[in-house]
Amino acid sequence: MSTVFDADATDLAILRLLSEDATQSAAEIGRALGLTQPATWRRIKRLSDAGVIAGRRIEVDQAAAGFGVTVFLGIRLATKGRTSLEDFERAATSIPEVQVVQHVLGQFDYRLRIVARDIADFERILRRRIMTLPGIGQVEANVMLSEERRPGPL
């Protein structure tokens, strides 16, 4: 049975600041919250050790990196049982353009987030990589027009 980390208001403030910019140092975060650098570092370490902080990542501007199209694919497997879910997931995650593979409940079995340089590049990925995945059945594509991000529930 997993236990939930008991975060106080200061822990939540640290998480908010790190979620906005994970490159901030403990000293910078401490200054913003009125804490010393060592006290802030201990709290960040405790949050990391408890698994609340699962890692630090950078955010890449996909358009600036040459990937101007994001597509969400809903995929229904043709026949459940013939192809194992693990085989499908392993094959899907091996495709470099697939950013996220989500096993979902509902109309589709999986939802994939794919980035491509343009629509022609996406068509190539769809034909040569996605449609050859094991057990592939119905596929529905939704091209992202815009995205608004907001902070999480902290």
One Martini backbone bead per residue (centre of mass of N, CA, C, O) as a GRO file, in nm:
protein
  154
    1MET     BB    1   0.094   0.038   0.025
    2SER     BB    2   0.062   0.362  -0.042
    3THR     BB    3   0.186   0.676   0.047
    4VAL     BB    4   0.119   0.999   0.131
    5PHE     BB    5   0.256   1.291   0.116
    6ASP     BB    6   0.311   1.540   0.371
    7ALA     BB    7   0.240   1.846   0.265
    8ASP     BB    8   0.315   2.164   0.300
    9ALA     BB    9   0.311   2.490   0.211
   10THR     BB   10   0.615   2.496   0.141
   11ASP     BB   11   0.625   2.253  -0.044
   12LEU     BB   12   0.418   2.365  -0.248
   13ALA     BB   13   0.583   2.616  -0.322
   14ILE     BB   14   0.823   2.463  -0.434
   15LEU     BB   15   0.667   2.309  -0.654
   16ARG     BB   16   0.568   2.556  -0.806
   17LEU     BB   17   0.846   2.673  -0.878
   18LEU     BB   18   0.957   2.417  -1.023
   19SER     BB   19   0.724   2.397  -1.237
   20GLU     BB   20   0.808   2.669  -1.373
   21ASP     BB   21   1.140   2.624  -1.284
   22ALA     BB   22   1.381   2.369  -1.266
   23THR     BB   23   1.655   2.563  -1.261
   24GLN     BB   24   1.631   2.640  -0.987
   25SER     BB   25   1.770   2.709  -0.705
   26ALA     BB   26   1.771   2.684  -0.369
   27ALA     BB   27   1.842   2.981  -0.325
   28GLU     BB   28   1.616   3.106  -0.498
   29ILE     BB   29   1.381   2.973  -0.353
   30GLY     BB   30   1.448   3.071  -0.071
   31ARG     BB   31   1.421   3.373  -0.130
   32ALA     BB   32   1.117   3.358  -0.222
   33LEU     BB   33   1.040   3.212   0.083
   34GLY     BB   34   1.239   3.273   0.331
   35LEU     BB   35   1.484   3.074   0.300
   36THR     BB   36   1.731   2.877   0.325
   37GLN     BB   37   1.927   2.687   0.137
   38PRO     BB   38   1.944   2.429   0.319
   39ALA     BB   39   1.639   2.405   0.376
   40THR     BB   40   1.554   2.382   0.082
   41TRP     BB   41   1.726   2.138   0.003
   42ARG     BB   42   1.598   1.939   0.208
   43ARG     BB   43   1.315   1.955   0.091
   44ILE     BB   44   1.381   1.863  -0.196
   45LYS     BB   45   1.503   1.592  -0.113
   46ARG     BB   46   1.249   1.482   0.029
   47LEU     BB   47   1.068   1.497  -0.224
   48SER     BB   48   1.246   1.308  -0.391
   49ASP     BB   49   1.260   1.059  -0.199
   50ALA     BB   50   0.931   1.037  -0.205
   51GLY     BB   51   0.848   1.096  -0.527
   52VAL     BB   52   0.728   1.380  -0.592
   53ILE     BB   53   0.992   1.420  -0.739
   54ALA     BB   54   1.053   1.273  -1.065
   55GLY     BB   55   1.192   1.527  -1.201
   56ARG     BB   56   1.378   1.711  -1.451
   57ARG     BB   57   1.275   1.938  -1.710
   58ILE     BB   58   1.252   2.039  -2.031
   59GLU     BB   59   1.121   2.276  -2.262
   60VAL     BB   60   1.029   2.235  -2.592
   61ASP     BB   61   1.011   2.411  -2.883
   62GLN     BB   62   0.879   2.258  -3.145
   63ALA     BB   63   0.875   2.469  -3.369
   64ALA     BB   64   1.175   2.559  -3.334
   65ALA     BB   65   1.264   2.241  -3.389
   66GLY     BB   66   1.059   2.159  -3.651
   67PHE     BB   67   0.769   2.089  -3.500
   68GLY     BB   68   0.445   2.185  -3.628
   69VAL     BB   69   0.303   1.898  -3.555
   70THR     BB   70   0.021   1.777  -3.368
   71VAL     BB   71  -0.097   1.441  -3.292
   72PHE     BB   72  -0.390   1.263  -3.209
   73LEU     BB   73  -0.428   0.916  -3.144
   74GLY     BB   74  -0.676   0.684  -3.193
   75ILE     BB   75  -0.661   0.335  -3.081
   76ARG     BB   76  -0.780   0.030  -3.210
   77LEU     BB   77  -0.767  -0.283  -3.168
   78ALA     BB   78  -0.850  -0.549  -3.352
   79THR     BB   79  -0.747  -0.792  -3.145
   80LYS     BB   80  -0.782  -0.906  -2.857
   81GLY     BB   81  -0.504  -1.125  -2.761
   82ARG     BB   82  -0.327  -1.158  -3.012
   83THR     BB   83  -0.213  -0.890  -2.910
   84SER     BB   84  -0.023  -0.764  -2.697
   85LEU     BB   85   0.003  -0.482  -2.519
   86GLU     BB   86   0.312  -0.487  -2.492
   87ASP     BB   87   0.377  -0.501  -2.793
   88PHE     BB   88   0.246  -0.238  -2.871
   89GLU     BB   89   0.395  -0.049  -2.672
   90ARG     BB   90   0.682  -0.113  -2.763
   91ALA     BB   91   0.644  -0.025  -3.059
   92ALA     BB   92   0.539   0.266  -3.010
   93THR     BB   93   0.787   0.366  -2.825
   94SER     BB   94   1.002   0.327  -3.074
   95ILE     BB   95   0.885   0.583  -3.189
   96PRO     BB   96   1.015   0.894  -3.200
   97GLU     BB   97   0.739   1.068  -3.254
   98VAL     BB   98   0.640   0.935  -2.997
   99GLN     BB   99   0.564   1.078  -2.686
  100VAL     BB  100   0.281   0.929  -2.617
  101VAL     BB  101   0.145   0.644  -2.429
  102GLN     BB  102  -0.203   0.563  -2.380
  103HIS     BB  103  -0.396   0.372  -2.175
  104VAL     BB  104  -0.745   0.346  -2.237
  105LEU     BB  105  -1.082   0.425  -2.165
  106GLY     BB  106  -1.309   0.345  -2.433
  107GLN     BB  107  -1.318   0.381  -2.766
  108PHE     BB  108  -1.018   0.340  -2.707
  109ASP     BB  109  -0.706   0.192  -2.619
  110TYR     BB  110  -0.536   0.435  -2.745
  111ARG     BB  111  -0.311   0.722  -2.695
  112LEU     BB  112  -0.133   0.939  -2.917
  113ARG     BB  113   0.157   1.147  -2.931
  114ILE     BB  114   0.251   1.337  -3.222
  115VAL     BB  115   0.536   1.448  -3.403
  116ALA     BB  116   0.582   1.684  -3.679
  117ARG     BB  117   0.681   1.886  -3.928
  118ASP     BB  118   0.429   1.795  -4.105
  119ILE     BB  119   0.178   1.652  -4.277
  120ALA     BB  120   0.360   1.478  -4.458
  121ASP     BB  121   0.518   1.356  -4.224
  122PHE     BB  122   0.277   1.229  -4.084
  123GLU     BB  123   0.195   1.042  -4.316
  124ARG     BB  124   0.453   0.877  -4.307
  125ILE     BB  125   0.425   0.779  -4.018
  126LEU     BB  126   0.153   0.642  -4.052
  127ARG     BB  127   0.224   0.443  -4.285
  128ARG     BB  128   0.518   0.326  -4.179
  129ARG     BB  129   0.449   0.296  -3.852
  130ILE     BB  130   0.158   0.281  -3.739
  131MET     BB  131   0.019   0.071  -3.950
  132THR     BB  132   0.252  -0.156  -3.846
  133LEU     BB  133   0.142  -0.220  -3.592
  134PRO     BB  134   0.051  -0.438  -3.366
  135GLY     BB  135  -0.301  -0.474  -3.391
  136ILE     BB  136  -0.410  -0.275  -3.576
  137GLY     BB  137  -0.692  -0.076  -3.640
  138GLN     BB  138  -0.837   0.180  -3.547
  139VAL     BB  139  -0.797   0.527  -3.666
  140GLU     BB  140  -0.773   0.856  -3.503
  141ALA     BB  141  -0.727   1.193  -3.601
  142ASN     BB  142  -0.589   1.485  -3.420
  143VAL     BB  143  -0.523   1.813  -3.477
  144MET     BB  144  -0.342   2.053  -3.337
  145LEU     BB  145  -0.396   2.401  -3.301
  146SER     BB  146  -0.386   2.443  -2.980
  147GLU     BB  147  -0.220   2.539  -2.657
  148GLU     BB  148  -0.308   2.544  -2.311
  149ARG     BB  149  -0.134   2.605  -2.022
  150ARG     BB  150  -0.152   2.490  -1.681
  151PRO     BB  151  -0.132   2.452  -1.377
  152GLY     BB  152  -0.164   2.248  -1.148
  153PRO     BB  153  -0.309   2.150  -0.826
  154LEU     BB  154  -0.113   2.329  -0.627
   0.00000   0.00000   0.00000
